[in-house]
Amino acid sequence: MNPSDEHRKHAQHKYIIEVATISSSRYLKHRNALNPTDTDDTSGAIIIDTLKKNNHTVRYTLLSDDVDMIRHWFAKAMDSNANAIITTGGTGLTPGDVTIEAIRPLFNKEMPGFGEIFRAESIAEIGYAVILTRAIAGVVRGRAVFCMPGSSNAVKLGIKIITAELGHVIEHARGRV
């Protein structure tokens, strides 16, 4: 058994996860939605369904592409009992895409491997357009943080990567390895 397998074996298997979909257009229409099905948020639904199938507790929030709004939500998520934070949307290159700018400066440590694996796995599907993605992950005050693009295909890939190592990442972020 390699050391990673040993760490995974001792990781907790149920976590509390804060999930936010970041989309100005969706936020304008559905502001205070309590779940992604009320907003036609396919990507948010994929994340939540996958996490719930893995026995995690999930809390959903819909946000606008606004640095202050994202950081306010993030601060509340950090003050909660959440073990991990996952966002979808706002990671592109347009001027309105500000998720990375809002969250990356808060990282205590960055996990470049998440973005690297995400882009490597995406190249087969979208080719060199993969250079447009800014998927990132890191650790903030002992919590795992993942920021993914908003497309449903990107989320399917991202959540697959995340769930494969979630417990392992959270235990490392907590310093319990």
Protein Blocks (a to p, Z undefined) as FASTA:
>chain_A
ZZklmmmmmpcfbdcdddddddfklmmmnmmacbfklnopaklmmmmmmmmmnopacddd
dddddfklmmmmmmmmmmmmcfbdcdeejiambfklmklmmmmmmpmbdcfklmmmmmmm
mmmmnommlmmpccdcddeehiacddddfbfklmmmmmmmmmmmmmmmmmmmnopZZ
